[in-house]
């Protein structure tokens, strides 16, 4: 990674998230997991959410922030891009594990729920009228997240296209 | 469920804040490709993208309560 200056600070490599900030992110992720399970009507107590896979996904999402600043003319990633990158890493690390029973595609279901939730928030902020996707499209999206090979660039395009 | 095994088998849902902090310290200590400290990129107060997801759920909840 070449040297790069931002706000007077010199970056020659990724600067790790400070402990307090990462802890704050972990607590928010914990809450986001619980809200998704609530919405899906699935009992979260039947699942095990791996702590280390979660912090790995959070850290990698954060690394992308510096990548954008360096390679995209100091551009800040918007919320939807960050959510897309976080979703990508959650799908790679699959932190949610079944203890007993439950759907095998639970990681994909939770990610899809987060995407729809963030789109709702985005549309509210940008005054774009909200529309509900048909069950067929939702099913196709779940299938794509489960079985297709999706890069994070593709995930970013997918989330932003769904939101507009 | 055993949450005592070091480094493996850590269930986020049942961990205490102390356990989370200790695990983060261990994970950060293992990483050698970064530095921590008073880095403006990470200290600037920003709303987390996770808050954005959470607020979407809250919006949905308010709407269903209003209906």
gemmi code that builds the backbone of each chain (N, CA, C; Angstrom):
import gemmi

chains = {
    "A": [
        ("UNK", (0.851, -1.189, 0.000), (0.000, 0.000, 0.000), (0.891, 1.245, 0.000)),
        ("UNK", (0.706, 2.144, -0.955), (1.538, 3.360, -0.969), (1.169, 4.286, 0.183)),
        ("UNK", (2.080, 5.231, 0.472), (1.796, 6.185, 1.546), (0.685, 7.135, 1.102)),
        ("UNK", (-0.181, 7.490, 2.024), (-1.346, 8.297, 1.703), (-1.652, 9.232, 2.862)),
        ("UNK", (-1.950, 10.511, 2.559), (-2.225, 11.467, 3.635), (-3.701, 11.835, 3.659)),
        ("UNK", (-4.274, 11.834, 4.857), (-5.663, 12.256, 5.017), (-5.759, 12.981, 6.348)),
        ("UNK", (-6.297, 14.188, 6.342), (-6.409, 15.009, 7.559), (-5.064, 15.139, 8.268)),
        ("UNK", (-3.988, 15.248, 7.496), (-2.660, 15.436, 8.080), (-2.064, 14.183, 8.691)),
        ("UNK", (-2.691, 13.052, 8.501), (-2.193, 11.795, 9.065), (-1.671, 10.936, 7.927)),
        ("UNK", (-0.501, 10.374, 8.137), (0.132, 9.586, 7.079), (-0.207, 8.103, 7.224)),
        ("UNK", (-0.767, 7.522, 6.181), (-1.118, 6.103, 6.240), (-0.200, 5.303, 5.329)),
        ("UNK", (0.477, 4.332, 5.898), (1.250, 3.447, 5.033), (0.644, 2.050, 5.081)),
        ("UNK", (-0.269, 1.855, 6.006), (-0.994, 0.593, 6.092), (-2.296, 0.807, 6.858)),
        ("UNK", (-3.118, -0.210, 6.891), (-4.404, -0.102, 7.580), (-4.201, 0.168, 9.072)),
        ("UNK", (-4.883, 1.188, 9.575), (-4.824, 1.491, 11.010), (-6.007, 0.818, 11.679)),
        ("UNK", (-5.683, -0.046, 12.616), (-6.736, -0.840, 13.258), (-7.764, -0.012, 14.011)),
        ("UNK", (-8.993, -0.502, 14.052), (-10.039, 0.142, 14.837), (-9.651, 0.136, 16.317)),
        ("UNK", (-9.743, 1.284, 17.006), (-9.444, 1.284, 18.448), (-10.436, 0.392, 19.190)),
        ("UNK", (-9.961, -0.130, 20.314), (-10.731, -1.104, 21.095), (-12.154, -0.616, 21.438)),
        ("UNK", (-12.261, 0.644, 21.923), (-13.576, 1.162, 22.325), (-14.532, 1.248, 21.150)),
        ("UNK", (-13.992, 1.646, 20.013), (-14.859, 1.780, 18.832), (-15.317, 0.404, 18.350)),
        ("UNK", (-14.401, -0.544, 18.366), (-14.757, -1.898, 17.935), (-15.805, -2.501, 18.884)),
        ("UNK", (-15.635, -2.228, 20.177), (-16.593, -2.723, 21.170), (-17.980, -2.120, 20.912)),
        ("UNK", (-17.991, -0.839, 20.561), (-19.261, -0.158, 20.250), (-19.902, -0.807, 19.011)),
        ("UNK", (-19.076, -1.081, 18.001), (-19.574, -1.721, 16.769), (-20.139, -3.116, 17.077)),
        ("UNK", (-19.439, -3.852, 17.961), (-19.886, -5.203, 18.323), (-21.271, -5.139, 18.966)),
        ("UNK", (-21.459, -4.163, 19.855), (-22.763, -4.028, 20.528), (-23.865, -3.660, 19.539)),
        ("UNK", (-23.551, -2.800, 18.586), (-24.545, -2.429, 17.563), (-24.861, -3.642, 16.680)),
        ("UNK", (-23.821, -4.417, 16.349), (-24.032, -5.617, 15.511), (-24.906, -6.616, 16.260)),
        ("UNK", (-24.656, -6.774, 17.556), (-25.435, -7.668, 18.406), (-26.917, -7.276, 18.330)),
        ("UNK", (-27.177, -5.988, 18.445), (-28.549, -5.470, 18.395), (-29.163, -5.692, 17.003)),
        ("UNK", (-28.359, -5.454, 15.966), (-28.848, -5.641, 14.592), (-29.200, -7.114, 14.330)),
        ("UNK", (-28.403, -8.030, 14.885), (-28.712, -9.470, 14.754), (-30.073, -9.750, 15.399)),
        ("UNK", (-30.260, -9.222, 16.628), (-31.503, -9.490, 17.367), (-32.714, -8.931, 16.635)),
        ("UNK", (-32.596, -7.735, 16.083), (-33.721, -7.131, 15.353), (-34.079, -7.952, 14.112)),
        ("UNK", (-33.059, -8.445, 13.415), (-33.318, -9.250, 12.209), (-34.044, -10.545, 12.582)),
        ("UNK", (-33.590, -11.204, 13.649), (-34.246, -12.445, 14.090), (-35.696, -12.172, 14.488)),
        ("UNK", (-35.899, -11.053, 15.180), (-37.261, -10.654, 15.585), (-38.149, -10.514, 14.357)),
        ("UNK", (-37.628, -9.808, 13.367), (-38.427, -9.562, 12.159), (-38.715, -10.859, 11.407)),
        ("UNK", (-37.740, -11.739, 11.407), (-37.918, -13.018, 10.699), (-38.797, -13.985, 11.486)),
        ("UNK", (-39.045, -13.647, 12.748), (-39.873, -14.515, 13.599), (-39.162, -15.814, 13.954)),
        ("UNK", (-37.843, -15.738, 14.065), (-37.041, -16.933, 14.397), (-36.432, -16.737, 15.791)),
        ("UNK", (-36.485, -17.782, 16.597), (-35.955, -17.711, 17.960), (-34.419, -17.687, 17.931)),
        ("UNK", (-33.861, -16.547, 18.341), (-32.393, -16.367, 18.291), (-31.668, -17.318, 19.253)),
        ("UNK", (-32.381, -17.764, 20.291), (-31.729, -18.641, 21.286), (-31.381, -20.024, 20.740)),
        ("UNK", (-31.915, -20.323, 19.549), (-31.571, -21.600, 18.930), (-30.292, -21.472, 18.089)),
        ("UNK", (-29.698, -20.267, 18.128), (-28.516, -19.995, 17.306), (-27.351, -19.540, 18.160)),
        ("UNK", (-26.220, -19.627, 17.528), (-24.965, -19.292, 18.167), (-24.300, -18.288, 17.232)),
        ("UNK", (-23.980, -17.090, 17.732), (-23.340, -16.091, 16.857), (-21.878, -15.964, 17.255)),
        ("UNK", (-21.020, -16.375, 16.360), (-19.596, -16.430, 16.676), (-18.989, -15.024, 16.781)),
        ("UNK", (-18.412, -14.751, 17.920), (-17.855, -13.428, 18.211), (-16.713, -13.071, 17.257)),
        ("UNK", (-15.789, -14.002, 17.055), (-14.605, -13.683, 16.258), (-14.929, -13.478, 14.777)),
        ("UNK", (-15.904, -14.237, 14.264), (-16.304, -14.019, 12.862), (-16.958, -12.649, 12.731)),
        ("UNK", (-17.695, -12.257, 13.772), (-18.368, -10.951, 13.731), (-17.345, -9.814, 13.731)),
        ("UNK", (-16.362, -9.882, 14.628), (-15.398, -8.763, 14.651), (-14.523, -8.755, 13.393)),
        ("UNK", (-14.308, -9.942, 12.815), (-13.537, -9.990, 11.564), (-14.299, -9.254, 10.449)),
        ("UNK", (-15.620, -9.484, 10.390), (-16.448, -8.813, 9.373), (-16.456, -7.298, 9.622)),
        ("UNK", (-16.531, -6.900, 10.893), (-16.541, -5.463, 11.221), (-15.210, -4.807, 10.841)),
        ("UNK", (-14.110, -5.494, 11.137), (-12.793, -4.927, 10.832), (-12.576, -4.794, 9.326)),
        ("UNK", (-12.991, -5.817, 8.590), (-12.784, -5.790, 7.144), (-13.640, -4.727, 6.463)),
        ("UNK", (-14.810, -4.488, 7.027), (-15.662, -3.416, 6.498), (-14.964, -2.081, 6.720)),
        ("UNK", (-14.339, -1.949, 7.879), (-13.640, -0.720, 8.209), (-12.414, -0.505, 7.300)),
        ("UNK", (-11.734, -1.590, 6.964), (-10.563, -1.481, 6.089), (-10.940, -0.900, 4.729)),
        ("UNK", (-12.152, -1.221, 4.295), (-12.622, -0.760, 2.984), (-12.760, 0.762, 2.952)),
        ("UNK", (-13.001, 1.330, 4.140), (-13.140, 2.778, 4.249), (-11.848, 3.471, 3.808)),
        ("UNK", (-10.715, 2.930, 4.288), (-9.425, 3.507, 3.913), (-9.144, 3.274, 2.427)),
        ("UNK", (-9.531, 2.109, 1.938), (-9.341, 1.790, 0.527), (-10.057, 2.835, -0.345)),
        ("UNK", (-11.281, 3.175, 0.038), (-12.042, 4.163, -0.726), (-11.379, 5.532, -0.695)),
        ("UNK", (-10.866, 5.921, 0.485), (-10.206, 7.218, 0.593), (-8.970, 7.272, -0.303)),
        ("UNK", (-8.243, 6.156, -0.348), (-6.988, 6.121, -1.113), (-7.200, 6.021, -2.610)),
        ("UNK", (-8.081, 5.133, -3.001), (-8.165, 4.803, -4.424), (-9.358, 5.426, -5.154)),
        ("UNK", (-10.195, 6.127, -4.430), (-11.349, 6.765, -5.077), (-11.388, 8.256, -4.743)),
        ("UNK", (-10.234, 8.909, -4.921), (-10.118, 10.362, -4.750), (-10.702, 10.865, -3.423)),
        ("UNK", (-10.295, 10.265, -2.340), (-10.727, 10.664, -0.993), (-12.242, 10.600, -0.799)),
        ("UNK", (-12.874, 9.734, -1.551), (-14.328, 9.610, -1.441), (-14.689, 8.855, -0.157)),
        ("UNK", (-15.680, 9.376, 0.554), (-16.180, 8.688, 1.754), (-17.230, 7.676, 1.309)),
        ("UNK", (-17.208, 6.518, 1.895), (-18.237, 5.516, 1.561), (-19.549, 5.919, 2.201)),
        ("UNK", (-20.631, 5.863, 1.429), (-21.921, 6.161, 2.054), (-22.394, 4.937, 2.865)),
        ("UNK", (-23.479, 5.139, 3.623), (-23.959, 4.074, 4.518), (-24.318, 2.800, 3.752)),
        ("UNK", (-24.959, 2.962, 2.609), (-25.383, 1.764, 1.859), (-24.179, 0.952, 1.384)),
        ("UNK", (-23.126, 1.648, 0.965), (-21.907, 0.934, 0.522), (-21.313, 0.151, 1.698)),
        ("UNK", (-21.278, 0.800, 2.875), (-20.711, 0.120, 4.046), (-21.547, -1.090, 4.432)),
        ("UNK", (-22.871, -0.923, 4.355), (-23.761, -2.042, 4.693), (-23.556, -3.184, 3.686)),
        ("UNK", (-23.366, -2.820, 2.408), (-23.135, -3.845, 1.388), (-21.841, -4.604, 1.673)),
        ("UNK", (-20.790, -3.869, 2.051), (-19.495, -4.516, 2.326), (-19.594, -5.383, 3.596)),
        ("UNK", (-20.267, -4.862, 4.624), (-20.450, -5.643, 5.853), (-21.259, -6.916, 5.547)),
        ("UNK", (-22.303, -6.768, 4.731), (-23.122, -7.928, 4.347), (-22.268, -8.968, 3.626)),
        ("UNK", (-21.413, -8.467, 2.732), (-20.529, -9.371, 1.986), (-19.671, -10.197, 2.950)),
        ("UNK", (-19.078, -9.501, 3.944), (-18.190, -10.227, 4.861), (-18.962, -11.155, 5.792)),
        ("UNK", (-20.174, -10.781, 6.153), (-20.995, -11.676, 6.985), (-21.321, -12.938, 6.186)),
        ("UNK", (-21.573, -12.780, 4.899), (-21.845, -13.964, 4.065), (-20.607, -14.835, 3.893)),
        ("UNK", (-19.426, -14.210, 3.928), (-18.179, -14.989, 3.810), (-17.868, -15.732, 5.110)),
        ("UNK", (-18.001, -15.030, 6.247), (-17.606, -15.639, 7.524), (-18.735, -16.437, 8.181)),
        ("UNK", (-19.963, -16.152, 7.788), (-21.149, -16.839, 8.334), (-21.083, -16.994, 9.856)),
        ("UNK", (-21.203, -15.877, 10.584), (-21.092, -15.972, 12.053), (-22.251, -16.693, 12.733)),
        ("UNK", (-23.423, -16.774, 12.049), (-24.581, -17.394, 12.704), (-24.551, -18.898, 12.449)),
        ("UNK", (-24.583, -19.642, 13.531), (-24.558, -21.116, 13.431), (-25.781, -21.686, 14.121)),
        ("UNK", (-26.301, -22.759, 13.557), (-27.451, -23.411, 14.178), (-26.997, -24.283, 15.337)),
        ("UNK", (-27.761, -24.246, 16.413), (-27.491, -25.187, 17.514), (-28.389, -26.405, 17.286)),
        ("UNK", (-29.688, -26.139, 17.167), (-30.645, -27.217, 16.869), (-31.650, -26.691, 15.844)),
        ("UNK", (-31.782, -27.401, 14.739), (-32.798, -27.066, 13.741), (-32.629, -25.677, 13.151)),
        ("UNK", (-33.731, -25.168, 12.575), (-33.698, -23.833, 11.971), (-33.238, -23.863, 10.541)),
        ("UNK", (-33.530, -22.789, 9.780), (-33.163, -22.780, 8.358), (-31.646, -22.760, 8.141)),
        ("UNK", (-31.153, -23.502, 7.145), (-29.709, -23.522, 6.904), (-29.182, -22.225, 6.293)),
        ("UNK", (-30.096, -21.449, 5.670), (-29.645, -20.202, 5.026), (-29.910, -18.998, 5.935)),
        ("UNK", (-29.699, -19.190, 7.229), (-30.014, -18.127, 8.190), (-29.117, -16.889, 8.010)),
        ("UNK", (-27.838, -17.077, 7.681), (-26.962, -15.911, 7.482), (-27.473, -15.044, 6.335)),
        ("UNK", (-27.897, -15.707, 5.246), (-28.391, -14.987, 4.079), (-29.708, -14.275, 4.395)),
        ("UNK", (-30.569, -14.947, 5.175), (-31.858, -14.348, 5.552), (-31.639, -13.083, 6.398)),
        ("UNK", (-30.710, -13.158, 7.328), (-30.427, -12.003, 8.189), (-29.845, -10.856, 7.354)),
        ("UNK", (-28.916, -11.179, 6.464), (-28.317, -10.141, 5.615), (-29.387, -9.465, 4.754)),
        ("UNK", (-30.272, -10.252, 4.187), (-31.337, -9.687, 3.346), (-32.251, -8.779, 4.181)),
        ("UNK", (-32.538, -9.192, 5.395), (-33.362, -8.383, 6.286), (-32.664, -7.039, 6.579)),
        ("UNK", (-31.346, -7.069, 6.817), (-30.583, -5.831, 7.056), (-30.626, -4.927, 5.820)),
        ("UNK", (-30.480, -5.537, 4.655), (-30.485, -4.740, 3.420), (-31.827, -4.023, 3.271)),
        ("UNK", (-32.914, -4.739, 3.474), (-34.239, -4.119, 3.346), (-34.459, -3.045, 4.401)),
        ("UNK", (-33.962, -3.293, 5.608), (-34.112, -2.313, 6.679), (-33.348, -1.027, 6.338)),
        ("UNK", (-32.119, -1.178, 5.842), (-31.325, 0.017, 5.523), (-31.912, 0.762, 4.325)),
        ("UNK", (-32.508, 0.026, 3.402), (-33.142, 0.676, 2.247), (-34.333, 1.530, 2.731)),
        ("UNK", (-35.058, 0.988, 3.680), (-36.203, 1.732, 4.231), (-35.717, 3.057, 4.833)),
        ("UNK", (-34.647, 2.967, 5.595), (-34.085, 4.165, 6.222), (-33.569, 5.142, 5.148)),
        ("UNK", (-32.876, 4.622, 4.140), (-32.325, 5.451, 3.066), (-33.444, 6.190, 2.324)),
        ("UNK", (-34.522, 5.470, 2.027), (-35.634, 6.085, 1.288), (-36.328, 7.155, 2.125)),
        ("UNK", (-36.407, 6.925, 3.413), (-37.011, 7.918, 4.305), (-36.170, 9.194, 4.286)),
        ("UNK", (-34.839, 9.036, 4.337), (-33.944, 10.199, 4.367), (-33.907, 10.933, 3.054)),
        ("UNK", (-34.088, 10.203, 1.949), (-33.964, 10.838, 0.632), (-35.332, 11.102, 0.003)),
        ("UNK", (-36.379, 10.840, 0.755), (-37.761, 11.057, 0.284), (-38.106, 10.274, -0.981)),
        ("UNK", (-37.467, 9.133, -1.159), (-37.834, 8.254, -2.271), (-39.013, 7.403, -1.788)),
        ("UNK", (-40.110, 7.364, -2.547), (-41.256, 6.571, -2.078), (-40.874, 5.110, -1.841)),
        ("UNK", (-41.365, 4.579, -0.733), (-41.025, 3.198, -0.401), (-41.908, 2.229, -1.181)),
        ("UNK", (-41.294, 1.186, -1.677), (-42.090, 0.151, -2.344), (-41.622, -1.212, -1.827)),
        ("UNK", (-42.557, -2.119, -1.775), (-42.237, -3.451, -1.255), (-41.970, -4.385, -2.430)),
        ("UNK", (-40.885, -5.121, -2.348), (-40.561, -6.053, -3.435), (-41.495, -7.257, -3.389)),
        ("UNK", (-41.762, -7.812, -4.558), (-42.662, -8.969, -4.611), (-41.991, -10.181, -3.950)),
        ("UNK", (-42.795, -11.118, -3.428), (-42.208, -12.323, -2.802), (-41.282, -13.070, -3.762)),
        ("UNK", (-41.602, -13.047, -5.077), (-40.762, -13.761, -6.039), (-39.358, -13.155, -6.098)),
        ("UNK", (-39.302, -11.804, -6.150), (-37.993, -11.131, -6.210), (-37.207, -11.379, -4.914)),
        ("UNK", (-37.904, -11.344, -3.775), (-37.238, -11.602, -2.488), (-36.639, -13.013, -2.466)),
        ("UNK", (-37.434, -13.954, -3.019), (-36.974, -15.340, -3.059), (-35.745, -15.471, -3.961)),
        ("UNK", (-35.786, -14.763, -5.113), (-34.648, -14.800, -6.042), (-33.397, -14.196, -5.406)),
        ("UNK", (-33.603, -13.106, -4.649), (-32.459, -12.459, -3.993), (-31.841, -13.392, -2.949)),
        ("UNK", (-32.709, -14.054, -2.195), (-32.221, -14.994, -1.169), (-31.453, -16.136, -1.829)),
        ("UNK", (-31.971, -16.597, -2.953), (-31.311, -17.683, -3.696), (-29.918, -17.209, -4.164)),
        ("UNK", (-29.875, -15.985, -4.709), (-28.604, -15.448, -5.220), (-27.579, -15.305, -4.089)),
        ("UNK", (-28.022, -14.796, -2.926), (-27.089, -14.634, -1.799), (-26.595, -15.983, -1.291)),
        ("UNK", (-27.463, -17.009, -1.409), (-27.096, -18.332, -0.882), (-26.189, -19.105, -1.842)),
        ("UNK", (-26.532, -19.064, -3.133), (-25.842, -19.973, -4.060), (-24.924, -19.308, -5.083)),
        ("UNK", (-25.105, -18.024, -5.344), (-24.261, -17.367, -6.352), (-22.975, -16.849, -5.728)),
        ("UNK", (-21.981, -16.664, -6.590), (-20.712, -16.122, -6.137), (-20.778, -14.601, -6.302)),
        ("UNK", (-20.935, -13.902, -5.200), (-21.140, -12.448, -5.270), (-19.935, -11.722, -4.671)),
        ("UNK", (-19.339, -10.839, -5.475), (-18.190, -10.069, -4.976), (-18.714, -8.861, -4.200)),
        ("UNK", (-17.821, -8.154, -3.462), (-18.376, -7.012, -2.739), (-18.683, -5.842, -3.646)),
        ("UNK", (-18.022, -5.765, -4.797), (-18.391, -4.716, -5.756), (-19.814, -4.962, -6.267)),
        ("UNK", (-20.099, -6.241, -6.547), (-21.433, -6.594, -7.024), (-22.460, -6.335, -5.912)),
        ("UNK", (-22.096, -6.664, -4.685), (-23.003, -6.469, -3.560), (-23.329, -4.978, -3.401)),
        ("UNK", (-22.320, -4.122, -3.597), (-22.526, -2.674, -3.497), (-23.515, -2.205, -4.561)),
        ("UNK", (-23.311, -2.685, -5.792), (-24.212, -2.298, -6.889), (-25.625, -2.793, -6.598)),
        ("UNK", (-25.715, -4.019, -6.113), (-27.022, -4.623, -5.822), (-27.784, -3.794, -4.782)),
        ("UNK", (-27.120, -3.475, -3.676), (-27.799, -2.742, -2.590), (-28.197, -1.338, -3.053)),
        ("UNK", (-27.274, -0.654, -3.738), (-27.594, 0.710, -4.176), (-28.694, 0.719, -5.238)),
        ("UNK", (-28.692, -0.290, -6.103), (-29.744, -0.353, -7.139), (-31.105, -0.626, -6.508)),
        ("UNK", (-31.129, -1.517, -5.518), (-32.399, -1.824, -4.843), (-32.939, -0.592, -4.114)),
        ("UNK", (-32.013, 0.228, -3.610), (-32.431, 1.389, -2.814), (-33.006, 2.520, -3.657)),
        ("UNK", (-32.504, 2.676, -4.884), (-32.923, 3.828, -5.711), (-34.312, 3.651, -6.293)),
    ],
    "B": [
        ("UNK", (-24.039, -24.605, 26.658), (-23.057, -23.938, 25.803), (-21.852, -23.465, 26.621)),
        ("UNK", (-20.678, -23.827, 26.241), (-19.506, -23.428, 26.995), (-18.909, -22.171, 26.367)),
        ("UNK", (-18.850, -21.129, 27.165), (-18.318, -19.874, 26.638), (-16.934, -19.582, 27.217)),
        ("UNK", (-16.334, -20.600, 27.831), (-15.073, -20.353, 28.521), (-13.844, -20.687, 27.676)),
        ("UNK", (-14.036, -21.498, 26.647), (-12.891, -21.884, 25.828), (-12.259, -20.657, 25.193)),
        ("UNK", (-10.970, -20.551, 25.342), (-10.291, -19.366, 24.848), (-10.190, -19.350, 23.319)),
        ("UNK", (-10.622, -18.267, 22.722), (-10.448, -18.086, 21.284), (-11.440, -18.815, 20.422)),
        ("UNK", (-12.060, -19.848, 20.905), (-13.069, -20.553, 20.114), (-14.358, -20.649, 20.922)),
        ("UNK", (-15.434, -20.848, 20.208), (-16.699, -21.051, 20.890), (-17.178, -19.848, 21.669)),
        ("UNK", (-17.010, -18.634, 21.137), (-17.472, -17.444, 21.832), (-18.791, -17.002, 21.221)),
        ("UNK", (-19.872, -17.169, 21.994), (-21.188, -16.775, 21.502), (-21.460, -15.315, 21.866)),
        ("UNK", (-21.507, -14.481, 20.833), (-21.722, -13.046, 21.015), (-22.948, -12.754, 21.878)),
        ("UNK", (-23.980, -13.586, 21.726), (-25.253, -13.327, 22.398), (-25.184, -13.442, 23.914)),
        ("UNK", (-24.239, -14.224, 24.406), (-24.209, -14.423, 25.862), (-22.909, -13.935, 26.505)),
        ("UNK", (-22.109, -13.208, 25.748), (-20.839, -12.718, 26.314), (-21.051, -11.457, 27.139)),
        ("UNK", (-20.272, -11.320, 28.194), (-20.326, -10.100, 28.999), (-19.447, -9.051, 28.314)),
        ("UNK", (-19.602, -7.790, 28.728), (-18.789, -6.729, 28.134), (-17.304, -6.976, 28.418)),
        ("UNK", (-17.029, -7.509, 29.618), (-15.630, -7.783, 30.007), (-15.033, -8.833, 29.062)),
        ("UNK", (-15.814, -9.890, 28.792), (-15.327, -10.950, 27.889), (-15.075, -10.392, 26.487)),
        ("UNK", (-16.025, -9.543, 26.029), (-15.877, -8.967, 24.684), (-14.600, -8.129, 24.611)),
        ("UNK", (-14.396, -7.286, 25.634), (-13.210, -6.420, 25.643), (-11.928, -7.258, 25.649)),
        ("UNK", (-11.906, -8.315, 26.448), (-10.708, -9.168, 26.510), (-10.432, -9.832, 25.166)),
        ("UNK", (-11.490, -10.302, 24.530), (-11.318, -10.978, 23.229), (-10.845, -10.003, 22.158)),
        ("UNK", (-11.356, -8.764, 22.225), (-10.916, -7.740, 21.263), (-9.430, -7.442, 21.483)),
        ("UNK", (-9.035, -7.340, 22.745), (-7.623, -7.076, 23.046), (-6.738, -8.193, 22.508)),
        ("UNK", (-7.202, -9.442, 22.670), (-6.415, -10.582, 22.162), (-6.345, -10.549, 20.646)),
        ("UNK", (-7.501, -10.271, 20.023), (-7.546, -10.261, 18.551), (-6.681, -9.143, 18.005)),
        ("UNK", (-6.715, -7.976, 18.645), (-5.898, -6.853, 18.173), (-4.412, -7.114, 18.395)),
        ("UNK", (-4.098, -7.800, 19.485), (-2.689, -8.096, 19.773), (-2.118, -9.064, 18.738)),
        ("UNK", (-2.987, -9.923, 18.202), (-2.525, -10.904, 17.199), (-2.276, -10.253, 15.849)),
        ("UNK", (-2.901, -9.079, 15.640), (-2.775, -8.435, 14.334), (-1.514, -7.587, 14.313)),
        ("UNK", (-0.684, -7.827, 13.327), (0.577, -7.088, 13.300), (0.627, -6.073, 12.161)),
        ("UNK", (-0.441, -6.026, 11.352), (-0.375, -5.176, 10.161), (-1.006, -3.790, 10.385)),
        ("UNK", (-1.259, -3.447, 11.628), (-1.880, -2.142, 11.856), (-1.371, -1.490, 13.116)),
        ("UNK", (-1.769, -0.262, 13.309), (-1.427, 0.422, 14.541), (-2.690, 1.036, 15.119)),
        ("UNK", (-2.668, 1.336, 16.397), (-3.814, 1.985, 17.028), (-3.329, 3.278, 17.655)),
        ("UNK", (-4.243, 4.105, 18.037), (-3.842, 5.324, 18.720), (-4.728, 6.487, 18.359)),
        ("UNK", (-4.168, 7.691, 18.439), (-4.985, 8.880, 18.181), (-5.075, 9.161, 16.690)),
        ("UNK", (-5.684, 8.262, 16.000), (-5.770, 8.364, 14.564), (-7.067, 9.092, 14.189)),
        ("UNK", (-6.945, 10.247, 13.524), (-8.164, 11.030, 13.244), (-9.188, 10.281, 12.393)),
        ("UNK", (-8.725, 9.365, 11.571), (-9.650, 8.630, 10.704), (-10.629, 7.806, 11.536)),
        ("UNK", (-10.171, 7.366, 12.708), (-11.012, 6.494, 13.518), (-11.626, 7.197, 14.717)),
        ("UNK", (-11.123, 8.389, 15.030), (-11.659, 9.073, 16.198), (-12.766, 10.064, 15.861)),
        ("UNK", (-12.904, 10.396, 14.577), (-13.969, 11.319, 14.210), (-15.318, 10.651, 14.537)),
        ("UNK", (-16.202, 11.419, 15.137), (-17.511, 10.868, 15.517), (-18.365, 10.704, 14.276)),
        ("UNK", (-18.724, 9.517, 13.997), (-19.573, 9.280, 12.847), (-20.676, 8.329, 13.262)),
        ("UNK", (-21.777, 8.434, 12.563), (-22.855, 7.506, 12.857), (-22.510, 6.195, 12.163)),
        ("UNK", (-22.618, 5.125, 12.891), (-22.235, 3.842, 12.331), (-23.261, 3.361, 11.309)),
        ("UNK", (-22.775, 2.630, 10.310), (-23.687, 2.036, 9.316), (-24.631, 1.045, 9.991)),
        ("UNK", (-24.188, 0.527, 11.149), (-25.055, -0.393, 11.897), (-26.245, 0.350, 12.500)),
        ("UNK", (-26.029, 1.618, 12.870), (-27.143, 2.431, 13.369), (-28.172, 2.641, 12.254)),
        ("UNK", (-27.669, 2.751, 11.047), (-28.533, 2.944, 9.875), (-29.479, 1.740, 9.717)),
        ("UNK", (-28.936, 0.540, 9.889), (-29.752, -0.688, 9.811), (-30.783, -0.680, 10.938)),
        ("UNK", (-30.312, -0.378, 12.155), (-31.180, -0.405, 13.345), (-32.319, 0.608, 13.194)),
        ("UNK", (-31.992, 1.805, 12.694), (-33.029, 2.831, 12.533), (-34.073, 2.430, 11.497)),
        ("UNK", (-33.678, 1.631, 10.519), (-34.637, 1.109, 9.530), (-35.682, 0.220, 10.197)),
        ("UNK", (-35.229, -0.610, 11.133), (-36.160, -1.480, 11.873), (-37.091, -0.635, 12.752)),
        ("UNK", (-36.512, 0.402, 13.376), (-37.333, 1.275, 14.244), (-38.417, 1.981, 13.432)),
        ("UNK", (-38.049, 2.414, 12.234), (-39.021, 3.055, 11.341), (-40.183, 2.113, 11.043)),
        ("UNK", (-39.804, 0.877, 10.716), (-40.802, -0.145, 10.386), (-41.729, -0.383, 11.580)),
        ("UNK", (-41.133, -0.413, 12.764), (-41.908, -0.656, 13.985), (-42.886, 0.496, 14.247)),
        ("UNK", (-42.407, 1.738, 14.064), (-43.278, 2.912, 14.269), (-44.443, 2.886, 13.297)),
        ("UNK", (-44.139, 2.481, 12.063), (-45.200, 2.440, 11.046), (-46.263, 1.402, 11.391)),
        ("UNK", (-45.809, 0.226, 11.849), (-46.800, -0.813, 12.156), (-47.594, -0.451, 13.412)),
        ("UNK", (-46.994, 0.309, 14.336), (-47.729, 0.768, 15.520), (-48.778, 1.809, 15.145)),
        ("UNK", (-48.420, 2.632, 14.132), (-49.334, 3.707, 13.711), (-50.539, 3.165, 12.947)),
        ("UNK", (-50.340, 1.991, 12.328), (-51.441, 1.440, 11.506), (-52.603, 0.909, 12.352)),
    ],
}
model = gemmi.Model(1)
for chain_id, residues in chains.items():
    chain = gemmi.Chain(chain_id)
    for i, (resn, *xyz) in enumerate(residues, 1):
        res = gemmi.Residue()
        res.name, res.seqid = resn, gemmi.SeqId(i, " ")
        for name, pos in zip(("N", "CA", "C"), xyz):
            atom = gemmi.Atom()
            atom.name, atom.element = name, gemmi.Element(name[0])
            atom.pos, atom.b_iso = gemmi.Position(*pos), 0.0
            res.add_atom(atom)
        chain.add_residue(res)
    model.add_chain(chain)
structure = gemmi.Structure()
structure.add_model(model)
structure.setup_entities()
